[in-house]
Structure formats: structure tokens, C-alpha cells
């Protein structure tokens, strides 16, 4: 029985691979068909992943909100392209920080101290087929009147959502300076937001992650985001023959108990 059990344990242990890239957005690299960010009023509302496979929606589809962007100019725009950072850029991701290099979400039109973009959400859509334990990291910063909270939720169908975590931030006029040319606060001292692994999307054919923004207090208040990395590991599944071995082990154990 001991030898059989040992064999079963060895067979059941899955080939859990090292963390691998699912999708990445640096908002610049287009060699693989990814979408580059642009300044308003030409900021895209749909960003195809620059590496891997996935799409970021800000156009009102797939559970996202339709972020306002004027036909001309930038008055009351809720999305824009700003300078970026090399923080959290790995592999082939762009480290260019000048020009249009990061996505920014802004407060938008302000009325009575409330900004129009508060409560709006952007949604990432991708696949977790044969994958587990999604982790996300990205570079982030906010201006003094930008969004103080980002609620992050997950879904396997785009309609039923489960809470993953909520990011909160307070403004400090001083270091760390995450992006060049501005003194802005970040969610962490390193300027990188790293989310602990979630199992809620394990093996989901279509996976969704929603970011909902709250707490902006002016139309120009903004949060910049750059170098998103979505990583996961190979789904743990029984190796070939493991199920049969488990059955055999159970049968042997049953016989031993009867003897």
C-alpha cells in the first residue's frame, strides 16, 4: 500500500509550470498587433494587448463603461495618453517614457464637486483556459485630485462579478516620483501595484477583470497606468493514468481493511 500510495502521489502532482505571461499592455509596442495609446481626442477606447492575447475595453462593452472623449480638444475628457515609465516593464516591453506612453483615466466633467468618471469601469478580457492563479502587476500614479480608489473584480462571464481587492491611495506631494516631469503619488512606494494571485478565474474560457474608479475631485484629476502584466501558471491536472492509480489505491486500501 505504501508503494502504491507513493506512486499515486507522484502521478497526481500536476505539471504546474512556472508563472507565464498571459497578456501585457505597455500602450506602445505595435509589432505584435497591439494598440498604441494616443492623446485625446484620439485616445483609443479599445486596447489590444501589446504582447500575449487580450483586450482592454473602455467603450461600454464587455462590462466596461463608455468613457467620454470629446470630438475635438480635451475639455472634460475621461481618457488620455500621457508620458509613461519603465517601471514594471520586462522582456520586450517598451521602456520609452516620453510622448504618449501611458493610459490615463481622468475625472471628466465636474458638477457640484462630483466628477462624471467616478464609478466608471474599464475591463480586461482574456482567456485562462488551462491556466490558474492569475496575478497582475502594473505601474501606477495619481494626481492630487485623481481617483483615490480602484475596486478590482473578476468574472467568468462578464455579468456576474466577484471582488478581488480594492486599491486605495492618498496624495503626498513628494517622492516617489514615478513618472518624469511630475511629482505624483503612487499606490506603493515602488510605484508598482502587485495583486496577490486569485483562483476565481482558474480555467475560465473567457476571463474578465474590471477596474472601477472612485474618488476623483476635479476634471483634470487623473490616474496614469502603464506596463500591465497578467501572468498565470499551468492548470494543475492529474497526469495520465493518475485517476486509474487512485482507484487502484482505494481498492487495495479497502481490501486491507477487510483482511
Secondary structure, 3 states (H helix, E strand, C coil): CHHHHHHHHHHHCCCCCCCEEEEEECCCCCCCCCCCCCCCCCCCCEEECCEECCEEECECCCCCCECCCCCCCCCCCCEEEECCCCCCCCCCCCCCCCCCCEEEEECCCEECCEECCCCCEEEEEECCCCEEEEEEEEEEEECCCCCCEEEEEEECCCCCCEEEEEEECCCCCCCCCCCCCCCCECCCCCCEEEEEEECCCCCCCCEEEEEEEECCCCCCCEEEEEEEEEEEEECCCCCCCHHHHHHHHHHHHHHHHHC
